[in-house]
C-alpha cells in the first residue's frame, strides 16, 4: 500500500442487507489505523472534519462526496458549515460499522487530495 487507505479506496462498497453483526471494536481500530484523521464514537460510527478556505470550496467538496456516495450506494451524514464539512459514516441497517464504511471513508479522503 503506497498511502494510508489507498487499497481501501480501490474497493467498492458492498450493500448490507442486515442480519450481520457490526464490526468488533478491535477490527474498527485496525481499519481506523489505515485512515488519517478519522475518529469513532464507540464502535457505531466514524467521522472526520474537513476544513476549507472558503464556503464555495466546502460546497464543491460536499458535491464530490455526494456524487461518490451515490455511485457507491452508501450514504454518509454530512454537515456543511462555513468553512468545514463533517462526514459521519456507518451502516444504517445494522447500526454499526462494516468494511464498506471504511471503503467510503478512503474514497472521500482521495477526493480531498
CORRA-V333599 format. One record per residue. N is the residue number from 0. RES is the residue in one small letter. PHI is phi in degrees with one decimal (NA if undefined). PSI is psi in radians with two decimals (NA if undefined). OMEGA is omega in whole degrees, -180 to 180 (999 if undefined). Layout:
n: {N N}
res: {RES RES}
phi: {PHI PHI}
psi: {PSI PSI}
omega: {OMEGA OMEGA}
//
This chain:
n: {0 1 2 3 4 5 6 7 8 9 10 11 12 13 14 15 16 17 18 19 20 21 22 23 24 25 26 27 28 29 30 31 32 33 34 35 36 37 38 39 40 41 42 43 44 45 46 47 48 49 50 51 52 53 54 55 56 57 58 59 60 61 62 63 64 65 66 67 68 69 70 71 72 73 74 75 76 77 78 79 80 81 82 83 84 85 86 87 88 89 90 91 92 93 94 95 96 97 98 99 100 101 102 103 104 105 106 107 108 109 110 111 112}
res: {x x x x x x x x x x x x x x x x x x x x x x x x x x x x x x x x x x x x x x x x x x x x x x x x x x x x x x x x x x x x x x x x x x x x x x x x x x x x x x x x x x x x x x x x x x x x x x x x x x x x x x x x x x x x x x x x x}
phi: {NA -86.9 -144.2 -54.6 77.4 -54.9 -69.3 -65.7 -65.5 -85.9 -86.0 -116.9 -70.1 -108.4 -59.1 -98.4 -97.4 88.7 77.2 -113.7 -74.9 -63.3 -60.1 -68.4 -51.8 -64.0 -71.4 -56.9 -60.7 -62.9 -69.5 -59.6 -63.9 -89.7 -121.7 -94.8 84.6 -85.0 -124.4 -135.4 -110.8 60.9 -123.8 -94.8 -143.8 -119.6 -147.4 -151.7 -109.4 -107.2 -116.8 -138.5 -80.7 -142.0 -59.1 -60.1 -66.8 -61.3 -65.9 -61.9 -65.3 -55.5 -62.4 -66.6 -61.9 -61.8 -62.1 -64.3 -60.8 -65.3 -61.1 -82.4 67.9 -138.9 -112.7 -81.5 -96.9 -118.8 -118.4 -94.7 -114.6 -56.6 -131.3 -150.6 -128.4 -104.6 -117.0 -118.8 -130.3 -164.6 -92.8 -59.7 -62.6 -116.2 50.1 -168.7 -106.9 -130.9 -58.0 -58.6 -62.9 -76.4 -61.3 -62.8 -58.4 -64.8 -63.9 -65.0 -58.7 -66.1 -71.1 -81.7 -75.7}
psi: {2.25 -0.49 2.75 2.24 -0.06 -0.76 -0.57 -0.67 -0.34 -0.20 3.05 2.61 2.47 2.17 2.40 2.23 0.04 3.09 0.11 2.59 2.62 2.75 2.33 2.69 -0.70 -0.65 -0.65 -0.84 -0.69 -0.77 -0.71 -0.60 -0.32 -0.09 2.51 2.22 -0.05 2.47 2.97 2.73 1.88 -2.27 0.29 -0.54 2.68 2.64 2.70 2.52 2.23 2.40 2.64 2.89 -0.46 2.72 -0.73 -0.62 -0.68 -0.83 -0.70 -0.73 -0.76 -0.75 -0.66 -0.70 -0.79 -0.74 -0.76 -0.78 -0.72 -0.76 -0.68 -0.24 0.51 1.98 2.05 2.96 2.17 2.39 2.03 2.17 -3.05 -0.90 0.47 2.67 2.17 2.28 2.24 2.35 2.41 2.89 1.87 -0.68 -0.46 0.04 0.85 -2.89 2.54 3.02 -0.62 -0.54 -0.69 -0.56 -0.85 -0.72 -0.79 -0.67 -0.72 -0.75 -0.68 -0.45 -0.48 -0.23 NA}
omega: {-176 177 -177 177 -176 180 178 -178 180 -180 176 176 180 -179 177 -180 -178 177 176 -180 174 178 178 -176 -179 178 176 -180 179 179 179 -180 -180 -178 -180 171 179 177 177 176 -173 176 -174 -176 169 -176 176 176 176 -180 -175 -180 -177 179 -179 177 178 -179 178 178 177 180 176 177 -179 178 179 180 180 178 -177 -178 -177 -165 178 170 -178 175 -179 176 -177 -180 -180 175 175 -179 174 -178 170 178 -173 -176 -180 -179 -180 -175 172 178 -179 177 180 174 179 178 180 177 178 177 -180 177 -176 -177 999}
//
